[in-house]
């Protein structure tokens, strides 16, 4: 992708995901590209921000915003994606939807180049052959985390069971969710009434498997999305996923407790060897364990493996503890999807 200077649009540039994406684009193979920051809302336009190390103004979307664009990343809210994605597609741009608003569209594919690579390049080729348009949804970061771990293990140590409890951070749902968690914390410490517009529940100092009926944060929908996208990425080559999503009282970073049962006996060292590779950082015994704090700002998914028993000769049951910076992982994975799109459609306008 380094042979051409691309023109890239980031719609929803003022969002948490949009800001992280803009920064990561400046550090990627697309760093030399012309990045245009776009917003649908008047209050965000005209703001001075940055794209990588370059200062940039956020521009209001108009009728000519998508002309001559190579890629358009939608990173704001789903309503904005639905309003503008067809305009961007008709202008000839490759669409990367980080908002999941295009789920269910027949011509839009959920993809993960990282998981495809772990399953073998033939899997990536199959994705390319079934790609009807230049519009994709980068798989949810948790689906990527779990499918990548399962794919790495499956190629060397067949897995019978995969079960996970995943802790969801507030930042996954934007600034409004983060602000409400902060205000709940302040209100609790000062014995005041809690704001509940986003969660319709107390999430500060609390762990919840479901939220109030009036919550704007849709925890159940997110859990369904992760399950469905994992299944799509697995393509019948990985074990079924058993999972529960829990709202955690943290602002940033995913953590997951994952139970793995293998078909054959193995040691911790053998699992670590199977997992080792790009995008996974193996944390060995004696090092500081992965957490949402240690993962902050890290590009890789942190993984620690411990046996379910004390048998040093190996066993079939293991616990994995995963942690990842959710915003950085989302941005890096979206950029990888853009690279795969350009590889599969190296020239010409999308029809």
GIRA-V868889 format. One record per residue. N is the residue number from 1. OMEGA is omega in whole degrees, -180 to 180 (none if undefined). D_LAST is the distance of its C-alpha to the last C-alpha in Angstrom with 1 decimal. Layout:
n,omega,d_last
N,OMEGA,D_LAST
N,OMEGA,D_LAST
This chain:
n,omega,d_last
1,-174,21.7
2,-176,24.7
3,-176,23.8
4,172,21.6
5,-176,22.3
6,172,19.3
7,-171,18.8
8,174,19.0
9,174,19.4
10,179,21.7
11,-173,21.8
12,-174,25.2
13,-179,26.9
14,178,30.3
15,177,30.1
16,180,31.9
17,-180,28.7
18,179,27.1
19,179,30.2
20,179,30.5
21,179,26.9
22,179,27.5
23,-178,30.7
24,176,29.3
25,180,26.4
26,-180,29.4
27,-173,30.9
28,175,28.0
29,178,26.4
30,-173,24.2
31,-179,27.4
32,-176,26.9
33,173,23.7
34,-176,23.6
35,179,23.6
36,-180,23.4
37,-172,25.1
38,176,24.0
39,177,25.7
40,-174,25.5
41,-177,29.2
42,-174,31.6
43,-179,34.3
44,-176,32.2
45,-179,30.9
46,179,33.0
47,175,34.4
48,179,35.1
49,-179,33.9
50,170,32.7
51,-169,29.8
52,179,31.6
53,-177,34.6
54,174,33.3
55,-179,34.2
56,175,31.3
57,175,31.2
58,-176,29.0
59,176,27.0
60,177,26.2
61,174,22.6
62,-173,22.0
63,-178,19.3
64,-173,18.6
65,-172,19.0
66,-180,15.4
67,177,15.0
68,176,14.6
69,172,14.6
70,179,13.8
71,169,14.9
72,175,16.0
73,175,18.7
74,-173,19.9
75,-179,23.6
76,178,25.4
77,-176,25.8
78,-180,23.6
79,178,23.8
80,177,22.3
81,-178,19.3
82,179,18.8
83,-166,19.2
84,-171,16.7
85,179,14.0
86,176,11.5
87,-180,12.5
88,-180,11.9
89,179,8.4
90,178,7.5
91,177,9.6
92,-177,7.7
93,168,10.3
94,-174,11.1
95,174,13.0
96,-173,16.5
97,177,18.4
98,-175,22.2
99,-178,23.2
100,-179,22.3
101,-176,21.2
102,175,18.0
103,-180,20.2
104,175,19.8
105,-172,16.1
106,-176,15.0
107,-177,11.8
108,-174,13.8
109,168,16.2
110,-176,19.6
111,172,20.4
112,176,23.3
113,-178,23.3
114,180,27.1
115,178,27.8
116,179,25.6
117,179,27.6
118,179,30.8
119,-179,30.1
120,-177,29.3
121,178,26.4
122,178,25.7
123,178,24.7
124,178,22.2
125,178,20.8
126,176,20.6
127,-178,18.6
128,-178,16.1
129,-179,16.0
130,-179,15.4
131,-176,12.7
132,-180,9.8
133,177,7.8
134,179,9.1
135,-178,11.5
136,170,15.1
137,172,18.7
138,-176,21.3
139,179,24.1
140,-177,27.1
141,179,29.7
142,176,32.3
143,178,30.1
144,-180,29.4
145,-174,33.2
146,-180,34.4
147,179,31.8
148,177,32.4
149,-179,36.1
150,-179,36.0
151,179,33.8
152,-180,36.2
153,-172,39.2
154,-179,38.0
155,-178,37.5
156,-179,41.2
157,-176,43.0
158,-176,41.7
159,177,41.6
160,-173,42.9
161,175,42.6
162,-179,40.5
163,-174,41.5
164,166,40.8
165,-172,42.1
166,180,39.7
167,-176,40.8
168,178,38.3
169,-179,38.8
170,-175,38.6
171,178,36.1
172,-179,33.4
173,170,33.4
174,-174,33.6
175,-178,36.4
176,179,37.7
177,177,38.5
178,-180,40.1
179,-179,42.2
180,177,43.4
181,177,44.6
182,-179,46.3
183,176,48.0
184,179,49.1
185,179,50.8
186,-178,52.5
187,179,53.6
188,-178,55.0
189,179,57.0
190,175,58.4
191,178,59.0
192,180,56.7
193,-175,54.4
194,170,51.0
195,-176,47.7
196,-177,45.5
197,-177,42.6
198,-172,39.9
199,-175,41.6
200,180,44.2
201,171,46.4
202,178,48.4
203,176,46.2
204,-177,48.4
205,-174,50.9
206,174,49.5
207,-174,47.3
208,175,45.5
209,177,43.5
210,-177,42.4
211,-179,42.5
212,-175,43.8
213,-180,42.4
214,-177,41.4
215,173,39.7
216,174,36.5
217,-175,35.9
218,-177,34.6
219,180,36.2
220,179,35.8
221,178,32.1
222,178,31.8
223,178,33.9
224,-179,31.8
225,-179,28.6
226,179,30.4
227,-177,31.6
228,-178,28.3
229,174,26.4
230,-180,29.2
231,179,29.1
232,180,25.4
233,-178,26.0
234,177,29.2
235,178,27.4
236,-179,30.9
237,-178,32.2
238,180,34.0
239,176,36.8
240,-179,36.2
241,169,36.4
242,-171,39.3
243,168,38.9
244,178,40.3
245,-177,38.9
246,174,41.7
247,-177,41.6
248,179,43.6
249,178,45.5
250,-178,43.8
251,-168,41.5
252,172,39.4
253,173,38.5
254,166,38.0
255,-178,40.8
256,172,41.0
257,-171,43.9
258,176,42.6
259,-179,44.8
260,172,44.1
261,-178,46.0
262,180,45.7
263,-179,46.6
264,178,49.0
265,180,51.4
266,177,50.2
267,176,51.5
268,-180,50.0
269,179,49.7
270,176,47.7
271,179,45.3
272,178,45.0
273,179,44.4
274,-178,41.6
275,-173,39.9
276,179,40.4
277,-177,37.4
278,176,34.6
279,178,33.8
280,178,37.1
281,-177,40.5
282,180,43.4
283,-175,46.3
284,179,49.5
285,-179,52.8
286,177,54.8
287,177,52.0
288,-175,50.9
289,176,48.8
290,177,45.2
291,177,44.9
292,178,42.6
293,-179,44.8
294,180,44.7
295,-177,41.0
296,179,40.3
297,-179,38.5
298,-179,38.2
299,-174,34.9
300,174,35.9
301,-179,36.7
302,-176,40.5
303,170,42.1
304,-179,45.8
305,174,47.1
306,179,50.4
307,177,52.1
308,177,52.9
309,-176,56.5
310,-178,58.8
311,-178,58.7
312,180,58.3
313,177,57.8
314,180,54.5
315,-178,53.3
316,-176,50.3
317,-176,49.8
318,173,48.4
319,175,47.3
320,176,44.5
321,-176,44.3
322,173,40.9
323,-180,40.2
324,172,37.1
325,-172,36.2
326,-178,33.5
327,179,31.8
328,179,31.9
329,179,30.7
330,-178,27.7
331,-179,26.8
332,-179,27.3
333,178,25.3
334,178,22.3
335,176,22.5
336,177,22.7
337,177,19.5
338,178,17.8
339,179,19.4
340,177,18.2
341,-179,14.5
342,178,15.0
343,-177,17.0
344,178,14.5
345,-171,11.6
346,-179,14.0
347,176,12.0
348,-178,9.0
349,178,6.2
350,-180,3.8
351,none,0.0
